Amino acid sequence: MRHHVLHAAATLAILTLPLAACQSGPTTGAAGGAVAGAVVGGPVGAVVGGVAGATAGGVLSAEESTRVRTLVVAQRRPSIRVEEPVAIGQALPTRVRVYPVPASVGLQTPYSYTIVNGQTVLVDPQTRQVIEIVQ
């Protein structure tokens, strides 16, 4: 009986994990990751899967990312070199200058951006926390 339950859980996880990875935002990514994690690892798996799903899901839609990249190219801000790793959830050093994303770009949330180590980084203007690395 236990073998059947584990086999069913493994099959469901194999079918669910790709769906969790394809989520478009951090909220839906967290939900999909939590479901997939719960199937595989129970309550602990749900927590781990939710965090991984939220990280994998980007804040910006593909269209918004394109508009931000267009803004960055047009404004030609300098890239700042930092030794610290630039990662989602980490705050940028205070020496890194951030620039507001104008409302005309059409983002739902007012963000700032900067260029760090050659990468465009979307930043929460109050906390300086990296929200997304724009590809």
N, CA, C and O atoms as CSV, one atom per row, in Angstrom:
chain,resi,resn,atom,element,x,y,z
A,1,MET,N,N,0.829,-1.194,0.000
A,1,MET,CA,C,0.000,0.000,0.000
A,1,MET,C,C,0.875,1.261,0.000
A,1,MET,O,O,0.634,2.203,-0.755
A,2,ARG,N,N,1.898,1.254,0.866
A,2,ARG,CA,C,2.788,2.417,0.953
A,2,ARG,C,C,3.488,2.645,-0.381
A,2,ARG,O,O,3.702,3.790,-0.778
A,3,HIS,N,N,3.840,1.584,-1.066
A,3,HIS,CA,C,4.499,1.687,-2.371
A,3,HIS,C,C,3.588,2.382,-3.375
A,3,HIS,O,O,4.064,3.186,-4.177
A,4,HIS,N,N,2.297,2.092,-3.351
A,4,HIS,CA,C,1.344,2.713,-4.268
A,4,HIS,C,C,1.217,4.220,-4.001
A,4,HIS,O,O,1.141,5.021,-4.933
A,5,VAL,N,N,1.196,4.592,-2.715
A,5,VAL,CA,C,1.092,6.001,-2.356
A,5,VAL,C,C,2.331,6.758,-2.814
A,5,VAL,O,O,2.219,7.848,-3.375
A,6,LEU,N,N,3.515,6.190,-2.578
A,6,LEU,CA,C,4.749,6.840,-2.999
A,6,LEU,C,C,4.830,6.937,-4.518
A,6,LEU,O,O,5.290,7.944,-5.056
A,7,HIS,N,N,4.388,5.896,-5.202
A,7,HIS,CA,C,4.407,5.915,-6.665
A,7,HIS,C,C,3.462,7.001,-7.195
A,7,HIS,O,O,3.811,7.718,-8.133
A,8,ALA,N,N,2.292,7.122,-6.612
A,8,ALA,CA,C,1.338,8.150,-7.034
A,8,ALA,C,C,1.886,9.546,-6.739
A,8,ALA,O,O,1.731,10.458,-7.552
A,9,ALA,N,N,2.517,9.713,-5.595
A,9,ALA,CA,C,3.097,11.016,-5.245
A,9,ALA,C,C,4.220,11.381,-6.199
A,9,ALA,O,O,4.323,12.531,-6.628
A,10,ALA,N,N,5.054,10.420,-6.532
A,10,ALA,CA,C,6.158,10.678,-7.458
A,10,ALA,C,C,5.626,11.040,-8.843
A,10,ALA,O,O,6.141,11.957,-9.483
A,11,THR,N,N,4.611,10.335,-9.306
A,11,THR,CA,C,4.024,10.635,-10.613
A,11,THR,C,C,3.420,12.030,-10.623
A,11,THR,O,O,3.613,12.784,-11.576
A,12,LEU,N,N,2.690,12.378,-9.571
A,12,LEU,CA,C,2.097,13.707,-9.485
A,12,LEU,C,C,3.170,14.787,-9.435
A,12,LEU,O,O,3.016,15.849,-10.039
A,13,ALA,N,N,4.251,14.520,-8.720
A,13,ALA,CA,C,5.341,15.499,-8.640
A,13,ALA,C,C,5.973,15.718,-10.004
A,13,ALA,O,O,6.281,16.853,-10.367
A,14,ILE,N,N,6.168,14.659,-10.757
A,14,ILE,CA,C,6.764,14.776,-12.084
A,14,ILE,C,C,5.865,15.616,-12.991
A,14,ILE,O,O,6.363,16.392,-13.807
A,15,LEU,N,N,4.560,15.468,-12.857
A,15,LEU,CA,C,3.629,16.239,-13.677
A,15,LEU,C,C,3.480,17.677,-13.190
A,15,LEU,O,O,3.228,18.574,-13.995
A,16,THR,N,N,3.629,17.911,-11.895
A,16,THR,CA,C,3.390,19.214,-11.305
A,16,THR,C,C,4.606,20.128,-11.354
A,16,THR,O,O,4.448,21.337,-11.526
A,17,LEU,N,N,5.807,19.594,-11.210
A,17,LEU,CA,C,7.005,20.428,-11.159
A,17,LEU,C,C,7.189,21.311,-12.388
A,17,LEU,O,O,7.522,22.484,-12.224
A,18,PRO,N,N,6.993,20.815,-13.610
A,18,PRO,CA,C,7.127,21.726,-14.752
A,18,PRO,C,C,6.115,22.868,-14.718
A,18,PRO,O,O,6.424,23.981,-15.143
A,19,LEU,N,N,4.927,22.604,-14.223
A,19,LEU,CA,C,3.926,23.674,-14.119
A,19,LEU,C,C,4.356,24.723,-13.109
A,19,LEU,O,O,4.160,25.918,-13.333
A,20,ALA,N,N,4.932,24.295,-12.011
A,20,ALA,CA,C,5.399,25.246,-11.000
A,20,ALA,C,C,6.534,26.099,-11.547
A,20,ALA,O,O,6.637,27.280,-11.217
A,21,ALA,N,N,7.373,25.518,-12.367
A,21,ALA,CA,C,8.503,26.261,-12.922
A,21,ALA,C,C,8.069,27.271,-13.972
A,21,ALA,O,O,8.798,28.229,-14.231
A,22,CYS,N,N,6.914,27.089,-14.580
A,22,CYS,CA,C,6.451,27.970,-15.658
A,22,CYS,C,C,5.599,29.123,-15.163
A,22,CYS,O,O,5.031,29.850,-15.978
A,23,GLN,N,N,5.491,29.311,-13.886
A,23,GLN,CA,C,4.657,30.380,-13.366
A,23,GLN,C,C,5.238,31.725,-13.758
A,23,GLN,O,O,6.449,31.853,-13.940
A,24,SER,N,N,4.369,32.746,-13.891
A,24,SER,CA,C,4.817,34.022,-14.400
A,24,SER,C,C,5.159,35.047,-13.331
A,24,SER,O,O,5.761,36.068,-13.663
A,25,GLY,N,N,4.818,34.839,-12.092
A,25,GLY,CA,C,5.103,35.839,-11.070
A,25,GLY,C,C,5.483,35.174,-9.764
A,25,GLY,O,O,5.330,33.962,-9.613
A,26,PRO,N,N,5.985,35.972,-8.804
A,26,PRO,CA,C,6.406,35.381,-7.550
A,26,PRO,C,C,5.260,34.790,-6.749
A,26,PRO,O,O,5.451,33.791,-6.055
A,27,THR,N,N,4.067,35.381,-6.826
A,27,THR,CA,C,2.940,34.849,-6.067
A,27,THR,C,C,2.489,33.522,-6.641
A,27,THR,O,O,2.318,32.549,-5.907
A,28,THR,N,N,2.296,33.476,-7.945
A,28,THR,CA,C,1.879,32.216,-8.563
A,28,THR,C,C,3.003,31.210,-8.527
A,28,THR,O,O,2.755,30.010,-8.409
A,29,GLY,N,N,4.235,31.672,-8.627
A,29,GLY,CA,C,5.373,30.758,-8.520
A,29,GLY,C,C,5.457,30.145,-7.142
A,29,GLY,O,O,5.759,28.960,-7.004
A,30,ALA,N,N,5.191,30.943,-6.115
A,30,ALA,CA,C,5.215,30.442,-4.745
A,30,ALA,C,C,4.119,29.405,-4.535
A,30,ALA,O,O,4.345,28.370,-3.909
A,31,ALA,N,N,2.929,29.689,-5.064
A,31,ALA,CA,C,1.814,28.752,-4.906
A,31,ALA,C,C,2.104,27.435,-5.621
A,31,ALA,O,O,1.917,26.357,-5.056
A,32,GLY,N,N,2.562,27.533,-6.868
A,32,GLY,CA,C,2.876,26.312,-7.617
A,32,GLY,C,C,4.019,25.538,-6.990
A,32,GLY,O,O,3.983,24.310,-6.926
A,33,GLY,N,N,5.035,26.255,-6.528
A,33,GLY,CA,C,6.160,25.595,-5.879
A,33,GLY,C,C,5.754,24.924,-4.578
A,33,GLY,O,O,6.243,23.840,-4.257
A,34,ALA,N,N,4.864,25.560,-3.828
A,34,ALA,CA,C,4.404,24.981,-2.568
A,34,ALA,C,C,3.619,23.701,-2.816
A,34,ALA,O,O,3.781,22.721,-2.090
A,35,VAL,N,N,2.769,23.707,-3.842
A,35,VAL,CA,C,1.994,22.503,-4.164
A,35,VAL,C,C,2.933,21.369,-4.564
A,35,VAL,O,O,2.820,20.250,-4.063
A,36,ALA,N,N,3.852,21.668,-5.461
A,36,ALA,CA,C,4.792,20.634,-5.913
A,36,ALA,C,C,5.646,20.143,-4.754
A,36,ALA,O,O,5.890,18.944,-4.624
A,37,GLY,N,N,6.105,21.074,-3.903
A,37,GLY,CA,C,6.924,20.686,-2.768
A,37,GLY,C,C,6.156,19.850,-1.766
A,37,GLY,O,O,6.714,18.918,-1.185
A,38,ALA,N,N,4.886,20.164,-1.552
A,38,ALA,CA,C,4.068,19.401,-0.612
A,38,ALA,C,C,3.872,17.969,-1.090
A,38,ALA,O,O,3.879,17.032,-0.293
A,39,VAL,N,N,3.697,17.808,-2.397
A,39,VAL,CA,C,3.509,16.468,-2.951
A,39,VAL,C,C,4.760,15.636,-2.726
A,39,VAL,O,O,4.678,14.464,-2.359
A,40,VAL,N,N,5.916,16.247,-2.949
A,40,VAL,CA,C,7.172,15.511,-2.844
A,40,VAL,C,C,7.617,15.349,-1.402
A,40,VAL,O,O,8.022,14.258,-1.002
A,41,GLY,N,N,7.549,16.424,-0.607
A,41,GLY,CA,C,8.162,16.378,0.714
A,41,GLY,C,C,7.279,16.737,1.874
A,41,GLY,O,O,7.794,17.011,2.958
A,42,GLY,N,N,5.976,16.750,1.706
A,42,GLY,CA,C,5.087,17.068,2.814
A,42,GLY,C,C,5.186,18.533,3.200
A,42,GLY,O,O,5.502,19.377,2.362
A,43,PRO,N,N,4.915,18.846,4.479
A,43,PRO,CA,C,4.908,20.244,4.914
A,43,PRO,C,C,6.246,20.958,4.707
A,43,PRO,O,O,6.272,22.119,4.299
A,44,VAL,N,N,7.344,20.278,4.983
A,44,VAL,CA,C,8.657,20.891,4.786
A,44,VAL,C,C,8.889,21.145,3.303
A,44,VAL,O,O,9.422,22.189,2.928
A,45,GLY,N,N,8.497,20.210,2.468
A,45,GLY,CA,C,8.626,20.385,1.022
A,45,GLY,C,C,7.788,21.542,0.518
A,45,GLY,O,O,8.184,22.224,-0.427
A,46,ALA,N,N,6.640,21.776,1.129
A,46,ALA,CA,C,5.782,22.894,0.727
A,46,ALA,C,C,6.477,24.223,0.991
A,46,ALA,O,O,6.412,25.134,0.166
A,47,VAL,N,N,7.135,24.335,2.129
A,47,VAL,CA,C,7.842,25.574,2.453
A,47,VAL,C,C,8.995,25.792,1.487
A,47,VAL,O,O,9.139,26.877,0.923
A,48,VAL,N,N,9.816,24.768,1.292
A,48,VAL,CA,C,10.963,24.884,0.387
A,48,VAL,C,C,10.494,25.146,-1.040
A,48,VAL,O,O,11.054,26.001,-1.726
A,49,GLY,N,N,9.484,24.430,-1.491
A,49,GLY,CA,C,8.960,24.618,-2.840
A,49,GLY,C,C,8.359,25.992,-3.041
A,49,GLY,O,O,8.496,26.573,-4.118
A,50,GLY,N,N,7.699,26.520,-2.030
A,50,GLY,CA,C,7.120,27.855,-2.130
A,50,GLY,C,C,8.182,28.925,-2.282
A,50,GLY,O,O,8.028,29.846,-3.084
A,51,VAL,N,N,9.261,28.811,-1.519
A,51,VAL,CA,C,10.358,29.780,-1.627
A,51,VAL,C,C,11.021,29.666,-2.994
A,51,VAL,O,O,11.296,30.682,-3.631
A,52,ALA,N,N,11.279,28.456,-3.450
A,52,ALA,CA,C,11.907,28.262,-4.760
A,52,ALA,C,C,10.999,28.755,-5.874
A,52,ALA,O,O,11.475,29.370,-6.828
A,53,GLY,N,N,9.719,28.500,-5.775
A,53,GLY,CA,C,8.784,28.964,-6.797
A,53,GLY,C,C,8.694,30.470,-6.855
A,53,GLY,O,O,8.591,31.043,-7.940
A,54,ALA,N,N,8.730,31.120,-5.708
A,54,ALA,CA,C,8.680,32.582,-5.679
A,54,ALA,C,C,9.936,33.179,-6.288
A,54,ALA,O,O,9.874,34.202,-6.970
A,55,THR,N,N,11.069,32.546,-6.047
A,55,THR,CA,C,12.324,33.036,-6.599
A,55,THR,C,C,12.359,32.851,-8.101
A,55,THR,O,O,12.846,33.723,-8.821
A,56,ALA,N,N,11.849,31.724,-8.589
A,56,ALA,CA,C,11.888,31.441,-10.023
A,56,ALA,C,C,10.954,32.351,-10.799
A,56,ALA,O,O,11.250,32.718,-11.936
A,57,GLY,N,N,9.827,32.720,-10.199
A,57,GLY,CA,C,8.873,33.578,-10.891
A,57,GLY,C,C,9.332,35.018,-10.873
A,57,GLY,O,O,9.683,35.529,-9.809
A,58,GLY,N,N,9.342,35.692,-12.011
A,58,GLY,CA,C,9.788,37.073,-12.073
A,58,GLY,C,C,8.680,38.036,-11.692
A,58,GLY,O,O,7.502,37.684,-11.737
A,59,VAL,N,N,9.054,39.240,-11.321
A,59,VAL,CA,C,8.109,40.280,-10.959
A,59,VAL,C,C,7.501,40.900,-12.208
A,59,VAL,O,O,6.316,41.233,-12.231
A,60,LEU,N,N,8.313,41.053,-13.242
A,60,LEU,CA,C,7.862,41.711,-14.466
A,60,LEU,C,C,7.371,40.708,-15.493
A,60,LEU,O,O,7.878,39.591,-15.592
A,61,SER,N,N,6.381,41.128,-16.247
A,61,SER,CA,C,5.964,40.326,-17.399
A,61,SER,C,C,7.019,40.504,-18.489
A,61,SER,O,O,7.897,41.359,-18.375
A,62,ALA,N,N,6.930,39.703,-19.533
A,62,ALA,CA,C,7.882,39.817,-20.638
A,62,ALA,C,C,7.799,41.206,-21.276
A,62,ALA,O,O,8.822,41.792,-21.631
A,63,GLU,N,N,6.589,41.724,-21.419
A,63,GLU,CA,C,6.400,43.060,-22.008
A,63,GLU,C,C,7.010,44.146,-21.115
A,63,GLU,O,O,7.658,45.068,-21.611
A,64,GLU,N,N,6.802,44.036,-19.802
A,64,GLU,CA,C,7.369,45.022,-18.879
A,64,GLU,C,C,8.897,44.962,-18.890
A,64,GLU,O,O,9.561,45.998,-18.842
A,65,SER,N,N,9.450,43.758,-18.952
A,65,SER,CA,C,10.908,43.610,-19.028
A,65,SER,C,C,11.458,44.306,-20.267
A,65,SER,O,O,12.501,44.956,-20.209
A,66,THR,N,N,10.753,44.167,-21.387
A,66,THR,CA,C,11.174,44.816,-22.618
A,66,THR,C,C,11.148,46.337,-22.462
A,66,THR,O,O,12.060,47.024,-22.921
A,67,ARG,N,N,10.106,46.862,-21.816
A,67,ARG,CA,C,10.016,48.314,-21.617
A,67,ARG,C,C,11.128,48.823,-20.701
A,67,ARG,O,O,11.685,49.896,-20.933
A,68,VAL,N,N,11.453,48.046,-19.654
A,68,VAL,CA,C,12.538,48.444,-18.758
A,68,VAL,C,C,13.871,48.413,-19.503
A,68,VAL,O,O,14.673,49.336,-19.363
A,69,ARG,N,N,14.121,47.365,-20.294
A,69,ARG,CA,C,15.364,47.295,-21.074
A,69,ARG,C,C,15.464,48.472,-22.040
A,69,ARG,O,O,16.544,49.036,-22.216
A,70,THR,N,N,14.363,48.845,-22.662
A,70,THR,CA,C,14.347,49.995,-23.585
A,70,THR,C,C,14.712,51.274,-22.826
A,70,THR,O,O,15.492,52.085,-23.325
A,71,LEU,N,N,14.155,51.460,-21.625
A,71,LEU,CA,C,14.479,52.610,-20.792
A,71,LEU,C,C,15.969,52.635,-20.467
A,71,LEU,O,O,16.617,53.674,-20.586
A,72,VAL,N,N,16.504,51.503,-20.062
A,72,VAL,CA,C,17.913,51.420,-19.663
A,72,VAL,C,C,18.825,51.774,-20.834
A,72,VAL,O,O,19.801,52.503,-20.663
A,73,VAL,N,N,18.512,51.262,-22.020
A,73,VAL,CA,C,19.320,51.562,-23.200
A,73,VAL,C,C,19.240,53.056,-23.518
A,73,VAL,O,O,20.251,53.674,-23.851
A,74,ALA,N,N,18.042,53.638,-23.417
A,74,ALA,CA,C,17.858,55.053,-23.742
A,74,ALA,C,C,18.569,55.963,-22.742
A,74,ALA,O,O,19.112,56.999,-23.126
A,75,GLN,N,N,18.572,55.584,-21.462
A,75,GLN,CA,C,19.148,56.457,-20.442
A,75,GLN,C,C,20.662,56.289,-20.284
A,75,GLN,O,O,21.324,57.188,-19.765
A,76,ARG,N,N,21.208,55.181,-20.712
A,76,ARG,CA,C,22.654,54.938,-20.738
A,76,ARG,C,C,23.330,55.244,-19.401
A,76,ARG,O,O,24.288,56.016,-19.350
A,77,ARG,N,N,22.839,54.648,-18.335
A,77,ARG,CA,C,23.448,54.830,-17.010
A,77,ARG,C,C,24.723,53.983,-16.922
A,77,ARG,O,O,24.825,52.948,-17.579
A,78,PRO,N,N,25.690,54.421,-16.112
A,78,PRO,CA,C,26.928,53.636,-15.986
A,78,PRO,C,C,26.711,52.372,-15.152
A,78,PRO,O,O,25.852,52.336,-14.271
A,79,SER,N,N,27.490,51.354,-15.439
A,79,SER,CA,C,27.460,50.125,-14.649
A,79,SER,C,C,28.394,50.307,-13.449
A,79,SER,O,O,29.524,50.776,-13.585
A,80,ILE,N,N,27.898,49.929,-12.284
A,80,ILE,CA,C,28.672,50.019,-11.053
A,80,ILE,C,C,29.207,48.636,-10.727
A,80,ILE,O,O,28.468,47.652,-10.767
A,81,ARG,N,N,30.486,48.560,-10.406
A,81,ARG,CA,C,31.109,47.279,-10.052
A,81,ARG,C,C,31.034,47.096,-8.545
A,81,ARG,O,O,31.459,47.968,-7.788
A,82,VAL,N,N,30.492,45.959,-8.106
A,82,VAL,CA,C,30.461,45.627,-6.671
A,82,VAL,C,C,31.021,44.233,-6.476
A,82,VAL,O,O,30.878,43.365,-7.337
A,83,GLU,N,N,31.653,44.029,-5.346
A,83,GLU,CA,C,32.226,42.717,-5.010
A,83,GLU,C,C,31.167,41.790,-4.426
A,83,GLU,O,O,31.226,40.573,-4.603
A,84,GLU,N,N,30.192,42.381,-3.721
A,84,GLU,CA,C,29.145,41.587,-3.084
A,84,GLU,C,C,28.302,40.912,-4.165
A,84,GLU,O,O,28.110,41.478,-5.241
A,85,PRO,N,N,27.802,39.714,-3.890
A,85,PRO,CA,C,26.927,39.070,-4.883
A,85,PRO,C,C,25.626,39.848,-5.035
A,85,PRO,O,O,25.047,40.314,-4.055
A,86,VAL,N,N,25.182,39.978,-6.270
A,86,VAL,CA,C,23.913,40.636,-6.551
A,86,VAL,C,C,22.887,39.526,-6.722
A,86,VAL,O,O,22.947,38.758,-7.682
A,87,ALA,N,N,21.952,39.446,-5.794
A,87,ALA,CA,C,20.965,38.375,-5.817
A,87,ALA,C,C,19.611,38.924,-5.400
A,87,ALA,O,O,19.518,39.887,-4.639
A,88,ILE,N,N,18.576,38.301,-5.907
A,88,ILE,CA,C,17.215,38.680,-5.536
A,88,ILE,C,C,17.064,38.543,-4.022
A,88,ILE,O,O,17.439,37.528,-3.434
A,89,GLY,N,N,16.510,39.576,-3.412
A,89,GLY,CA,C,16.309,39.576,-1.969
A,89,GLY,C,C,17.415,40.266,-1.193
A,89,GLY,O,O,17.228,40.603,-0.024
A,90,GLN,N,N,18.567,40.482,-1.822
A,90,GLN,CA,C,19.686,41.145,-1.155
A,90,GLN,C,C,19.600,42.651,-1.383
A,90,GLN,O,O,19.204,43.098,-2.459
A,91,ALA,N,N,19.970,43.426,-0.377
A,91,ALA,CA,C,19.994,44.883,-0.518
A,91,ALA,C,C,21.291,45.309,-1.190
A,91,ALA,O,O,22.353,44.740,-0.938
A,92,LEU,N,N,21.189,46.312,-2.044
A,92,LEU,CA,C,22.377,46.859,-2.689
A,92,LEU,C,C,23.138,47.745,-1.710
A,92,LEU,O,O,22.531,48.369,-0.839
A,93,PRO,N,N,24.450,47.806,-1.844
A,93,PRO,CA,C,25.230,48.722,-0.985
A,93,PRO,C,C,24.764,50.168,-1.193
A,93,PRO,O,O,24.295,50.524,-2.274
A,94,THR,N,N,24.894,50.981,-0.168
A,94,THR,CA,C,24.417,52.363,-0.239
A,94,THR,C,C,25.189,53.196,-1.261
A,94,THR,O,O,24.678,54.216,-1.724
A,95,ARG,N,N,26.385,52.794,-1.617
A,95,ARG,CA,C,27.177,53.549,-2.592
A,95,ARG,C,C,26.663,53.383,-4.021
A,95,ARG,O,O,27.059,54.134,-4.913
A,96,VAL,N,N,25.781,52.402,-4.243
A,96,VAL,CA,C,25.227,52.170,-5.577
A,96,VAL,C,C,24.043,53.110,-5.778
A,96,VAL,O,O,23.074,53.075,-5.018
A,97,ARG,N,N,24.130,53.944,-6.803
A,97,ARG,CA,C,23.049,54.888,-7.101
A,97,ARG,C,C,21.932,54.168,-7.851
A,97,ARG,O,O,22.178,53.427,-8.803
A,98,VAL,N,N,20.697,54.404,-7.401
A,98,VAL,CA,C,19.533,53.834,-8.081
A,98,VAL,C,C,18.734,54.965,-8.717
A,98,VAL,O,O,18.745,56.097,-8.232
A,99,TYR,N,N,18.041,54.647,-9.806
A,99,TYR,CA,C,17.288,55.621,-10.587
A,99,TYR,C,C,15.823,55.196,-10.628
A,99,TYR,O,O,15.535,54.011,-10.799
A,100,PRO,N,N,14.889,56.140,-10.474
A,100,PRO,CA,C,13.471,55.763,-10.516
A,100,PRO,C,C,13.061,55.319,-11.920
A,100,PRO,O,O,13.514,55.872,-12.922
A,101,VAL,N,N,12.192,54.306,-11.967
A,101,VAL,CA,C,11.579,53.916,-13.236
A,101,VAL,C,C,10.402,54.857,-13.424
A,101,VAL,O,O,9.486,54.867,-12.602
A,102,PRO,N,N,10.406,55.654,-14.500
A,102,PRO,CA,C,9.316,56.620,-14.703
A,102,PRO,C,C,7.961,55.932,-14.854
A,102,PRO,O,O,7.876,54.805,-15.342
A,103,ALA,N,N,6.922,56.611,-14.437
A,103,ALA,CA,C,5.558,56.074,-14.553
A,103,ALA,C,C,5.200,55.781,-16.007
A,103,ALA,O,O,4.372,54.912,-16.282
A,104,SER,N,N,5.822,56.502,-16.933
A,104,SER,CA,C,5.534,56.293,-18.352
A,104,SER,C,C,5.932,54.910,-18.853
A,104,SER,O,O,5.470,54.475,-19.908
A,105,VAL,N,N,6.794,54.212,-18.097
A,105,VAL,CA,C,7.168,52.844,-18.471
A,105,VAL,C,C,5.995,51.896,-18.245
A,105,VAL,O,O,5.885,50.869,-18.915
A,106,GLY,N,N,5.122,52.238,-17.303
A,106,GLY,CA,C,3.890,51.477,-17.110
A,106,GLY,C,C,3.982,50.281,-16.182
A,106,GLY,O,O,3.236,49.316,-16.348
A,107,LEU,N,N,4.882,50.323,-15.207
A,107,LEU,CA,C,4.938,49.233,-14.233
A,107,LEU,C,C,3.837,49.423,-13.198
A,107,LEU,O,O,3.463,50.552,-12.882
A,108,GLN,N,N,3.319,48.318,-12.671
A,108,GLN,CA,C,2.244,48.394,-11.682
A,108,GLN,C,C,2.732,48.923,-10.344
A,108,GLN,O,O,1.965,49.537,-9.603
A,109,THR,N,N,3.996,48.690,-10.028
A,109,THR,CA,C,4.585,49.109,-8.764
A,109,THR,C,C,5.728,50.073,-9.056
A,109,THR,O,O,6.488,49.851,-9.999
A,110,PRO,N,N,5.867,51.141,-8.269
A,110,PRO,CA,C,6.979,52.062,-8.518
A,110,PRO,C,C,8.308,51.452,-8.062
A,110,PRO,O,O,8.541,51.282,-6.865
A,111,TYR,N,N,9.161,51.131,-9.008
A,111,TYR,CA,C,10.477,50.565,-8.730
A,111,TYR,C,C,11.564,51.534,-9.151
A,111,TYR,O,O,11.321,52.508,-9.863
A,112,SER,N,N,12.762,51.240,-8.695
A,112,SER,CA,C,13.953,51.915,-9.179
A,112,SER,C,C,14.786,50.863,-9.889
A,112,SER,O,O,14.503,49.668,-9.807
A,113,TYR,N,N,15.813,51.320,-10.584
A,113,TYR,CA,C,16.705,50.387,-11.254
A,113,TYR,C,C,18.119,50.921,-11.191
A,113,TYR,O,O,18.343,52.093,-10.889
A,114,THR,N,N,19.062,50.057,-11.476
A,114,THR,CA,C,20.452,50.432,-11.616
A,114,THR,C,C,21.134,49.374,-12.468
A,114,THR,O,O,20.542,48.344,-12.794
A,115,ILE,N,N,22.373,49.638,-12.820
A,115,ILE,CA,C,23.173,48.668,-13.564
A,115,ILE,C,C,24.319,48.270,-12.637
A,115,ILE,O,O,25.136,49.104,-12.248
A,116,VAL,N,N,24.367,46.989,-12.291
A,116,VAL,CA,C,25.399,46.486,-11.393
A,116,VAL,C,C,26.101,45.323,-12.082
A,116,VAL,O,O,25.468,44.362,-12.521
A,117,ASN,N,N,27.417,45.432,-12.165
A,117,ASN,CA,C,28.226,44.385,-12.798
A,117,ASN,C,C,27.697,44.019,-14.184
A,117,ASN,O,O,27.708,42.854,-14.579
A,118,GLY,N,N,27.232,45.037,-14.915
A,118,GLY,CA,C,26.740,44.834,-16.275
A,118,GLY,C,C,25.324,44.290,-16.364
A,118,GLY,O,O,24.849,44.004,-17.463
A,119,GLN,N,N,24.638,44.141,-15.238
A,119,GLN,CA,C,23.273,43.612,-15.228
A,119,GLN,C,C,22.288,44.692,-14.799
A,119,GLN,O,O,22.548,45.448,-13.862
A,120,THR,N,N,21.158,44.756,-15.492
A,120,THR,CA,C,20.090,45.667,-15.078
A,120,THR,C,C,19.377,45.043,-13.890
A,120,THR,O,O,18.952,43.889,-13.940
A,121,VAL,N,N,19.251,45.820,-12.821
A,121,VAL,CA,C,18.691,45.317,-11.572
A,121,VAL,C,C,17.501,46.183,-11.185
A,121,VAL,O,O,17.625,47.404,-11.093
A,122,LEU,N,N,16.352,45.562,-10.960
A,122,LEU,CA,C,15.150,46.242,-10.482
A,122,LEU,C,C,15.193,46.243,-8.963
A,122,LEU,O,O,15.447,45.208,-8.346
A,123,VAL,N,N,14.945,47.408,-8.355
A,123,VAL,CA,C,15.174,47.587,-6.919
A,123,VAL,C,C,13.949,48.211,-6.261
A,123,VAL,O,O,13.292,49.074,-6.843
A,124,ASP,N,N,13.646,47.764,-5.033
A,124,ASP,CA,C,12.643,48.426,-4.210
A,124,ASP,C,C,13.261,49.741,-3.737
A,124,ASP,O,O,14.289,49.718,-3.060
A,125,PRO,N,N,12.664,50.888,-4.074
A,125,PRO,CA,C,13.307,52.161,-3.741
A,125,PRO,C,C,13.426,52.441,-2.243
A,125,PRO,O,O,14.324,53.179,-1.836
A,126,GLN,N,N,12.552,51.877,-1.414
A,126,GLN,CA,C,12.624,52.122,0.027
A,126,GLN,C,C,13.695,51.272,0.708
A,126,GLN,O,O,14.417,51.766,1.574
A,127,THR,N,N,13.801,50.014,0.328
A,127,THR,CA,C,14.711,49.097,1.020
A,127,THR,C,C,16.006,48.842,0.259
A,127,THR,O,O,16.956,48.294,0.819
A,128,ARG,N,N,16.055,49.236,-1.023
A,128,ARG,CA,C,17.190,48.967,-1.907
A,128,ARG,C,C,17.378,47.475,-2.157
A,128,ARG,O,O,18.434,47.043,-2.620
A,129,GLN,N,N,16.365,46.707,-1.854
A,129,GLN,CA,C,16.405,45.253,-2.042
A,129,GLN,C,C,16.205,44.926,-3.519
A,129,GLN,O,O,15.341,45.498,-4.183
A,130,VAL,N,N,17.017,43.998,-4.021
A,130,VAL,CA,C,16.905,43.572,-5.421
A,130,VAL,C,C,15.615,42.779,-5.590
A,130,VAL,O,O,15.394,41.780,-4.906
A,131,ILE,N,N,14.766,43.237,-6.509
A,131,ILE,CA,C,13.489,42.593,-6.774
A,131,ILE,C,C,13.631,41.624,-7.937
A,131,ILE,O,O,13.099,40.515,-7.907
A,132,GLU,N,N,14.355,42.057,-8.961
A,132,GLU,CA,C,14.532,41.207,-10.142
A,132,GLU,C,C,15.781,41.633,-10.888
A,132,GLU,O,O,16.124,42.815,-10.922
A,133,ILE,N,N,16.456,40.670,-11.481
A,133,ILE,CA,C,17.557,40.942,-12.389
A,133,ILE,C,C,16.974,40.802,-13.783
A,133,ILE,O,O,16.600,39.707,-14.203
A,134,VAL,N,N,16.897,41.922,-14.502
A,134,VAL,CA,C,16.219,41.959,-15.798
A,134,VAL,C,C,17.129,41.355,-16.848
A,134,VAL,O,O,18.249,41.824,-17.052
A,135,GLN,N,N,16.655,40.328,-17.505
A,135,GLN,CA,C,17.458,39.637,-18.536
A,135,GLN,C,C,17.226,40.227,-19.886
A,135,GLN,O,O,17.815,39.774,-20.867
